[in-house]
Amino acid sequence: MIYKFNASIYVQSNRAFVDIPFNMWDKTGLKGNIPSKVSILDHSFECKLIPKGSGKYLIPVPKKIHMLLAAQEEYEMSLEPIEMLSRINHNSPYSRKNPVRIIDSIEEINESHCCCGHCCVAMLTGVPLAEIESMMGKSPASWSKIREALDYYGITYAENMIYPKGKKIDLPKCCIVYHDGAFRLWYDGKYYGSVGSSSDRIISCLEIMTPQD
């Protein structure tokens, strides 16, 4: 069900919020962090509502939308609870049986530390980095975002992560490694990307399956 109301945006600790002007428990029977689709004027986004107790909730407003709208001004809004937030791989034209490409070589991309996870995905998929950034967002990547992006493009990866725990390991033919706060791609005995790495500092590793696997 879609709930419509008027409310204003306010800023607290450099974040923007909206107070929902009704009791969510009474209206929806839902509790916890409620996944929802929100529209403010013609700006739509998905978020998890923040519970404040006794059925009172906040809507966290993304910075890119808050920057377009004035704080304290009242706006028409709509709110629709949804089953779950849309993942990156929602409505993907690819699958593991029909991936974006077969990984038999890597074309290196040298970019800054802040988008190293995006670069790994771009090198594996052969998709331009700008498109990867548009899909994943420009915030620093996480393992969950990387896996969602690989799912979208049909790139197969191992079910379980590898955690060396300070020990040296023999890396798989193709994998993404995380070390010293950065992601980097390893393929056929070589690291790709601009951030240096050494196997004894690897915190975690995700194997990427190639045609030989």
Secondary structure, DSSP 8 states (H G I E B T S, - for coil): --EEEEEEEEEETTEEEEE-SS-HHHHH---SS-EEEEEETTEEEEEE-EEEETTEEEEEE-HHHHTTS-TT-EEEEEEEE-SS---TTTT-S--SSS-S---S--------GGGHHHHHHHHHH---HHHHHHHH-SS---HHHHHHHHHHTT--B-SS-B--TT------SEEEEEETTEEEEEETTEEESSS---GGGEEEEEEB--TT-
